[in-house]
Amino acid sequence: MEELAIKRKRLKMRSMRRGIKEMDLILKNFADLNLNSMSELELENFENLLLENDQDLYQWSTGQVDPKKEFVDLIEDIKNFISNSGGLSC
């Protein structure tokens, strides 16, 4: 099984290189703040989230569309992050 430290680094890199700039910024900043405190199960859920299409992620994160049920809590955390910390800032 992959060490958690290595998994966190890999997920951070995947968060930064999404495809659309808005998701790069949101997920990179969210990952910077949250990856180190996530449990193994939360990291697995975040990894699964990163497999989703950027357009869907953006719509979920901005509240335009309801997320898949397995991501509801994580997307809520991301939405809170955006509203509390300016998640789109560079």
WODAZI-V989995 format. One record per backbone hydrogen bond with DSSP energy under -0.5 kcal/mol. NH is the residue of the N-H (numbers start at 1). CO is the residue of the C=O. Records with the same first field share a line. If there is no record, write none. Layout:
BEGIN
NH->CO + CO
END
This chain:
BEGIN
7->3
8->4
9->5
10->6
11->7
12->8
13->9
14->10
15->11
16->12
17->13
23->20
24->20
25->21
26->22
27->23
28->24
29->25
30->26
31->27
32->28
33->29
34->30
35->31
37->34
38->34 + 35
43->39
44->40
45->41
46->42
47->43
48->44
49->45
50->46
51->47 + 48
52->49
57->53
58->54
59->55
60->56
61->57
62->58
63->60
64->59
65->59
71->68
72->69
75->71
76->72
77->73
78->74
79->75
80->76
81->77
82->78
83->79
84->80
85->81
86->82
87->82
89->86
END
